[in-house]
């Protein structure tokens, strides 16, 4: 992959994750990790992306909390290596958990309104998010099955 294409990809991942309300730097770090063949040091990430070590450290923690990256301690050293995890599943599961929380809150709202437009609106939104969680769960299950040994 050429350097220009690599930079464009990393920037695109930064833009995408920024649209999901994660910092652009976090998305750029994730993009870099996705195209790195080997785990990378925090210093190497900072140098390649022209970010401060603090920004890289924060990004790595955020990615770890979403299950998108993992750190690998180095015995006898304070240095860490970082690699992308196959964490898109974790990201989708986190989105599903948020949707389930929203569904529960909306169901409480249904009890507050009589039959009519407001109740129908709440019911429609609950149905939409319930379908999202159901279909997403099916896709994740199929993805896991396809990746299982022997398939």
Secondary structure, DSSP 8 states (H G I E B T S, - for coil): --HHHHHHHHHHHHHHHHHTTS-HHHHHHHHHHHT-SS-EEHHHHHHHHT--HHHHHHHHHHHHHTTSEEEEE-TTSS-EEEEE-STHHHHHHHHHHHHHHHHHHHHHHHTTS-TTHHHHHHHHHHHHHHHHHHHHHHHHHHHHHHHSTT-
